[in-house]
């Protein structure tokens, strides 16, 4: 009897399995209902129906669309301080835990690199001031550097290899050139399998390579491409003819 040679079966593993943050959905033991203001945010409703993250996920949308509300709740659910990386937080004031946290079930991936970094526009400058203080004390010369330069230094230093970045409107500290630098760092992380979740108003940062690009608005959450974003369309029109947007200012 002739025995056939054994065959090797290759099973493709979903790359999300090894991400620090795989998905979120409504928690089975959440409070009975959201508060009225959260119920009025369509993106929150869609998030609670279930949302899966990629290695790089970027949220874009107008003010009030829910970007910061969502990323802050996710970061809090992951126990990331609101000022920086794991076990490092600088804030001049205490803040209540976001209400949305009580409604989220976070699914983490099977990774050993669970260290995370969370930075948002509201606390960014507090952290920059902190770095100036300790930098001056340790002779690091931070007093001669701008907030944007310090922000890039911080990311390329102690936080670059962390498994998860959560960035809320990081462009508030960055020039055009510095934004390109951050875009390159996110690209390097994407290629290294390190995860980034970002909320932004910047068309530069929204062009992140390989990103799952999600636009928030009255429709809730919808996947998009960079060229289809309303934000990109507005910037194109404005740069082509600023008066198209400003001619009615004196009316």
C-alpha positions in Angstrom: 0.0 0.0 0.0 1.4 3.3 -1.0 1.2 6.0 1.7 0.8 9.5 0.5 3.2 12.1 1.8 1.9 14.2 4.7 0.9 17.7 3.7 1.5 20.8 5.7 -1.6 22.9 6.4 -1.0 26.6 6.8 -3.6 28.4 8.9 -3.6 32.2 8.4 -3.9 33.9 11.8 -5.9 37.1 12.1 -3.2 39.7 12.9 -5.6 41.4 15.3 -5.1 38.4 17.6 -1.8 39.8 18.8 -2.8 43.5 19.1 -3.1 45.0 22.6 -6.6 46.3 21.6 -8.7 44.0 19.4 -12.2 45.3 19.8 -14.8 47.0 21.9 -18.6 46.5 22.3 -21.3 47.0 24.9 -20.6 45.4 28.2 -23.0 42.7 29.3 -23.3 44.3 32.8 -23.4 47.9 31.7 -25.8 50.3 33.3 -29.3 50.1 31.8 -28.9 53.1 29.5 -26.5 55.9 28.5 -27.0 59.4 29.7 -28.9 61.7 27.3 -25.8 63.4 26.0 -24.1 60.1 25.1 -27.3 58.8 23.5 -27.2 61.8 21.1 -23.8 60.8 19.7 -24.4 58.4 16.8 -20.7 57.2 16.8 -21.1 56.0 20.4 -24.2 54.0 19.4 -22.3 52.3 16.6 -19.2 51.7 18.8 -21.4 49.8 21.3 -22.7 47.6 18.5 -19.2 46.4 18.1 -16.0 47.8 16.6 -12.7 46.1 15.6 -9.4 47.8 15.5 -6.5 47.4 13.1 -2.8 47.9 13.7 -3.4 51.6 12.9 -6.9 53.1 13.4 -7.6 56.7 12.8 -10.8 58.6 13.8 -11.7 61.8 12.0 -14.7 64.1 12.3 -16.0 67.5 13.4 -15.9 68.8 17.0 -18.7 67.0 18.9 -18.7 63.9 16.7 -17.5 61.8 19.6 -13.8 61.2 18.7 -12.3 62.3 22.0 -15.2 60.8 24.0 -14.5 57.4 22.5 -10.7 57.3 22.6 -10.6 58.7 26.2 -13.0 56.0 27.4 -11.0 53.3 25.7 -7.8 54.6 27.2 -9.4 54.7 30.7 -10.8 51.2 30.3 -7.2 50.0 29.5 -6.1 51.9 32.7 -3.8 54.2 30.8 -3.1 57.5 32.6 -4.5 60.6 30.9 -1.1 62.2 30.9 1.3 59.7 29.4 2.5 56.1 29.4 1.8 53.3 31.8 2.6 54.4 35.4 3.4 57.9 34.3 0.9 60.7 34.6 1.1 64.4 35.1 -2.1 66.4 35.8 -2.7 69.5 37.8 -6.3 68.5 38.5 -8.4 65.4 39.1 -11.0 64.3 36.6 -14.0 62.0 36.9 -13.8 58.7 35.0 -15.6 59.0 31.7 -19.1 57.7 31.9 -18.7 55.6 28.7 -16.2 53.4 30.4 -19.0 51.7 32.4 -20.6 50.6 29.1 -17.5 49.2 27.3 -16.3 45.7 27.0 -12.7 45.8 25.8 -11.2 42.7 24.1 -7.4 42.6 24.4 -5.1 40.6 22.1 -2.6 37.8 23.0 0.5 40.0 23.2 3.3 40.4 25.7 3.7 44.1 24.8 0.8 45.6 26.7 2.5 48.8 27.6 0.5 51.8 26.4 0.7 55.5 26.0 -2.2 57.9 26.0 -1.9 61.6 25.2 -4.6 64.1 24.5 -4.7 67.8 23.6 -6.2 68.8 27.0 -3.2 67.4 29.0 -0.4 67.7 26.5 0.8 71.1 27.6 0.8 70.0 31.3 3.1 67.2 30.3 5.3 69.5 28.2 5.7 71.8 31.3 6.6 68.8 33.4 9.3 67.7 30.9 10.7 71.3 30.9 11.0 71.1 34.7 12.7 67.7 34.9 14.7 68.4 31.8 16.1 71.6 33.2 16.9 69.8 36.5 18.7 67.0 34.8 20.5 69.2 32.3 18.6 67.9 29.3 18.1 71.4 27.7 14.3 71.1 27.3 13.9 74.8 27.9 15.4 75.5 24.5 13.0 73.2 22.7 9.4 73.9 21.6 6.4 71.9 22.8 6.3 70.1 19.4 10.0 69.2 19.5 9.6 67.9 23.0 6.6 65.9 22.0 8.5 64.2 19.1 11.5 63.6 21.4 9.2 61.9 23.9 7.6 59.6 21.3 10.9 58.7 19.7 12.4 58.0 23.2 10.8 56.1 26.0 7.4 55.5 24.2 8.4 54.4 20.7 8.4 50.7 21.3 5.2 50.5 23.5 2.6 48.1 22.2 -0.2 50.7 22.0 -0.3 54.5 21.4 -3.6 56.3 21.9 -3.3 59.9 20.6 -6.1 62.4 20.9 -5.5 65.4 18.5 -1.7 65.3 18.7 -1.5 67.9 15.9 -2.2 70.7 18.5 1.5 70.7 19.4 2.9 70.1 15.9 3.9 72.1 12.9 3.5 70.9 9.4 7.0 69.4 9.4 6.6 67.9 12.9 3.3 66.3 11.8 5.2 64.6 9.0 7.7 63.3 11.5 4.9 61.8 13.6 3.4 60.3 10.4 6.7 58.6 9.8 6.8 57.3 13.4 3.3 55.8 13.0 4.4 54.3 9.7 7.4 52.6 11.4 5.1 51.3 14.2 2.6 49.9 11.6 5.4 48.0 9.9 6.7 46.7 13.2 3.2 45.5 14.2 2.9 48.1 17.0 -0.6 49.5 17.4 -1.8 53.1 17.2 -5.3 54.5 17.8 -5.6 58.2 16.9 -8.2 60.9 16.7 -7.3 63.8 14.5 -8.4 66.9 12.6 -5.2 66.8 10.5 -5.3 65.6 6.9 -1.6 64.9 7.2 -2.0 62.5 10.1 -5.2 61.0 8.6 -3.0 59.8 5.6 -1.2 57.3 7.9 0.0 54.3 5.9 -2.2 51.2 6.2 -4.6 52.8 8.6 -8.2 51.9 9.1 -9.7 55.3 8.5 -13.1 55.9 10.2 -15.2 59.1 9.8 -17.5 60.1 12.6 -20.6 62.2 12.0 -24.4 62.2 12.1 -24.3 58.8 10.4 -22.3 57.3 13.3 -19.1 55.4 12.3 -18.2 54.7 8.7 -15.1 53.4 7.0 -13.6 55.8 4.5 -10.6 56.6 2.4 -8.4 59.6 2.7 -9.7 61.1 -0.6 -13.3 60.7 0.5 -13.0 62.5 3.8 -15.1 65.7 4.2 -12.1 67.2 6.0 -9.8 66.6 3.1 -12.3 68.1 0.6 -12.7 71.2 2.8 -8.9 71.7 3.1 -8.5 71.3 -0.7 -11.2 73.9 -1.4 -9.8 76.3 1.2 -6.2 76.1 0.0 -7.4 76.5 -3.6 -9.5 79.6 -2.8 -9.6 80.8 0.9 -12.1 83.5 0.1 -14.6 80.8 -0.7 -14.8 80.3 3.0 -14.1 83.8 4.3 -15.9 86.1 2.0 -19.0 86.1 4.2 -17.2 87.1 7.4 -18.1 90.8 7.1 -21.8 90.2 6.2 
